[in-house]
Amino acid sequence: MKKATLLAIASLLTSTGLGLANPAIESVMKEAFKGDTSLYKKVATGKGTEADAKRLAGYVKTLTTNEPPKGEKASWDKKTGELLAAVEMLAKGNKQGMMAAQKAGNCRSCHTAHKPD
């Protein structure tokens, strides 16, 4: 009972933006973007397959459906939208998306604007 209550409170705090980070964003960052061997790095450098790009597109699409944890929503929508468009190009076999994915996937740009302190 206590565990269920704590989970409900954590869910409420997360969904209302009252201090807890969004678990969907954290999960995407950890599973698709973290580290030099990440799915993003593999796809953005041309070492990934179209299937990898499709999987990455799914992760990025999750980002586009979230509210930014910090900063302007318009900026969040632009950054995640550009990244999604680039990754979707790669998922369709269009290698021109590689440069776009590298530019749109600039960690510092997005984290400076949207990652909570």
N, C-alpha and C positions, 0 to 999 in steps of 0.2 A: 504494500500500500504506500509506504513512504517513497519507495523507488518510483512508482508511477506518478506520484505527486511531484517529485523533483523533476522528472522528465517532462511533465506537463508545464511546469514553471519555466524550465529551460527552453522548451519549445516556444512558449509565449514570449519570453524575453528575446529570443532569436528573431522571431517573426516581427516583433515590434521595433527591433533595432535598439534595444535598451542595454547595449553594452557587450553582448556576446557576439562573436563573429559568426558570419553565415556559414553553416557547415557545408552547404553545397559548394560555395566558393573555395573553402579550405580543401575540400575533397578533390575538386578539379585541379587546384594548384599542386597538391601533393601527388595525385595520380598521373597527371599529364604534363606538368611543367617543371617539376623540381629536378634539378641535377643535370649534369652534362650528358647523361644517357637517357634523358626523358623522351617521351613520345613526341613532344613538340620539337625538340632538338633533332630527333631522327627525321621527322617529316620536313622541317624547315631547311634542313641541309641536303635534302634529296636522298637520304639513306633509307627512308621509310617506303613502304609500299602504298598503293592506293587504299588498301584495307586499313593501314595505319592512319592514313589521312582521313578516312571516313570515321574511324574511331575518335580521332582528335576533334573532328568537326562536331561529333556528338557532345564531347566535353565542352567545347567552346559555345555550343548552342545553349548549354546549361548556364554559362556565364551571362549570355545575352538576356536570359529570362529573370535574372536577379536584379535587385536594387543595389546600387553602389554602397558599400559600407561607409564610405566617406566621399565627399566631393559632389560635383554636379552630375545629375542623371544624364544630361545631354552629352557630357564628355564620356561617361561610361558607355552609353549607347553607341557613340561614334567609335570608340576604341574596340569594343567587343564586336561591333558590326564589321569593322574593317578586318579584324582578325578572322571572323567567321567567313567572310567573302573570300579571303585569301586561301584559307584551308579548304573551303569547298571547291575552289579552282583545282587545288592539288588532288582532292578526292575524285575529281572528274578526269584526272590524268593530265591536266594542263600545268606543265612545269613552270610557266610564267608566274604562277602563284607563289613560287618559292621566294622570290625577292620580296613580294608583297607580304608574305607570312613572316619573313625575317624583320621587316620594317614594323609591321603591326604587332608583332610579338615582343616588342621592346619592354622588358620587365620594368625597368626603372621608370619609364614614362607612365605606365599604368599604376605602379605601386606608389609613386610620388603623389599622384592625384587621388587615388582611391583606397589605398591600404591604410587601415586605422593604425595609429601610433602605438 
